[in-house]
Amino acid sequence: MPLSIDQQAINVYTEHNDVPVGPHVFNDCIFALDDLFLEEAYKKVKTKSDNGRAK
């Protein structure tokens, strides 16, 4: 099961890389993308779980 990204990981990334927007915009975008990824991952796990129960 994937875990959500944390603020510290984003801070470390931005310390070592140039980001094309301000920090608040960058953080909001990263968290939005992370939420989308987690939703898809949970859907896949739930589908596999539901299919396993149906057998």
C-alpha positions as CSV (number, residue, x, y, z in Angstrom):
1,M,0.0,0.0,0.0
2,P,1.5,3.3,-1.0
3,L,1.9,6.1,1.6
4,S,1.3,9.8,1.0
5,I,4.2,12.1,0.5
6,D,5.2,14.2,3.4
7,Q,6.2,17.9,3.7
8,Q,9.7,17.0,4.6
9,A,10.3,15.1,1.4
10,I,9.0,18.1,-0.6
11,N,11.3,20.4,1.3
12,V,14.3,18.3,0.7
13,Y,13.5,18.1,-3.0
14,T,13.1,21.9,-3.3
15,E,16.4,22.5,-1.5
16,H,18.3,20.6,-4.1
17,N,16.3,21.5,-7.2
18,D,15.0,24.6,-8.8
19,V,11.2,24.8,-9.0
20,P,9.4,26.9,-11.6
21,V,6.8,28.3,-9.3
22,G,6.5,29.6,-5.7
23,P,6.7,27.1,-2.9
24,H,3.0,27.3,-2.0
25,V,2.0,26.6,-5.6
26,F,4.5,23.8,-5.9
27,N,3.4,22.2,-2.6
28,D,-0.3,22.4,-3.6
29,C,0.4,20.8,-7.0
30,I,2.5,18.0,-5.5
31,F,-0.1,17.2,-2.8
32,A,-2.9,17.2,-5.5
33,L,-1.0,14.8,-7.7
34,D,-0.2,12.6,-4.7
35,D,-3.9,12.5,-3.7
36,L,-4.8,11.4,-7.3
37,F,-2.1,8.7,-7.2
38,L,-3.3,7.5,-3.8
39,E,-7.0,7.4,-5.0
40,E,-6.0,5.3,-8.0
41,A,-3.9,3.0,-5.9
42,Y,-6.6,2.4,-3.3
43,K,-9.2,1.7,-6.1
44,K,-6.9,-0.9,-7.5
45,V,-6.3,-2.5,-4.1
46,K,-10.1,-2.5,-3.4
47,T,-10.9,-4.0,-6.9
48,K,-8.4,-6.8,-6.3
49,S,-9.7,-7.3,-2.8
50,D,-13.3,-7.4,-4.0
51,N,-12.4,-9.8,-6.9
52,G,-10.7,-12.1,-4.4
53,R,-13.8,-12.3,-2.2
54,A,-16.1,-13.1,-5.1
55,K,-14.3,-16.3,-5.9
